[in-house]
Amino acid sequence: MTIGHEVGATITLQELEHDPYPTYERLREAEPVSFVPAVGLWLVTRHDDVKRVTTDPETFTAATEPSTLNRTMGENMLGMEGPEQQWIRAITEPPFRPRDVEARTQGMIPRLAGELLDGIVDRGEADLFREYADPMSVRSLCFMLGLDEVPWQDVLRWNEGLMPGLANFEGDPVKQAPADEAAGALHAAIGDVLDRLAEEPDGSVLSWMLHHEEGGRRMSRDQIVGNTTLMLSGGLQEPRDVIALTLWALLSDAAQFEEVRADRTLVKAAVEETLRWAGPVGTATRQATRPVDLAGVHLEQGALIGAVLSSANRDPRRWTDPDRFDIHRKEGAHLAFSAGTHFCLGAWFGRHLARVTLDLALDRLPGLALMPERPVTLSGWEFRAPDSLWVRWAP
Ligand code: HEM
């Protein structure tokens, strides 16, 4: 099979940012592996091909060259492959297992949700994206990691400061300088917490990484700092987006919203279906380690690939009526957390946080509805999120 790149050549960044799903449909049908000059990547859009790219690290490595991730954050698990990545996963996974997450957050998550809802409940309307989902996401992760003594506004600011460095593929020193400054401030703050934890271990992820021994050795300080920076960058905003997207999806469908409101065991299914239908992380970036054929297309060694998770999650070859949001769908696992060796470390924590946060909002905000005069706008393709979630309720 020979496939051209006619569709890929016409795609604009603007259309991807605005709404990538119609473009993904065209690509899946006509050019499932397509070089898209607008983004400088080979986009892979069919489910089975995305699965193959994410589960064959010897051929499709996450340790890309150059790695803006490693340069900006320091060495971390998403910028490497092989035994060292597996060793870091073996150390970092235990504190993110369900029982450990519940034990660490059981007092904190409901208490914070209660405080935030107390602050808005009498008002009868609010932007739940800014006033509820965002602080729930940022403050819960800082608490999980053990960074709750650092002002969370600073953590957010430093994290945002890293972004230009992550997008600095051309290695421009002017673009890199502010990112390095933000990374320096964040790394110093993490270092101070580590100094304290060396003397006073606690139940946080940072404390676990500092004291846990695996295969006869411990993580170095640099490894802890680099990987904590990755966890912040990967986890500060995604649970926020999942919370807001789930509410938006439900509130846009009165019948399914009413079902979930009346039967809270369905919150779990609503979060999962939102992750499939509108997951906030669009792509996983990989690089071909050797010449390889994928869906009839020849890729050279070094080809940079965007495995489009959100397209795989709407592929009609895999899902029935894929564009329909259906909380009763029973078709197995989606790819919103990727697959293989880099499957999201914080998946269970993110899900748990979203479920509890949503459940408590439904308890406290009766008659919840979107405000048509302040509509929700989604944008982005690598990361896709709403800009607000204005709702009203009966105070
Ligand atoms: C709940 C919403 C979240 C979504 C949709 C999400 C999505 C993802 C995806 C798609 C990947 C794989 C990227 C790839 O294969 O290239 C990933 C990796 C990762 N995520 Fe998440 N994430 C979420 C929450 C979190 C949270 C709360 C944390 C906090 C610890 C986190 C930490 C990480 C880390 C450390 C990795 C890299 C794992 C590795 O390389 O082995 N994520 N995430």
Residues whose N, C-alpha, C, O or C-beta is under 5 A from the ligand:
A	BS01	HEM	M77 L78 L230 M231 G234 G235 E238 P239 V242 P280 V281 A284 T285 A336 F337 S338 T341 H342 F343 C344 L345 G346 A347 G350 R351
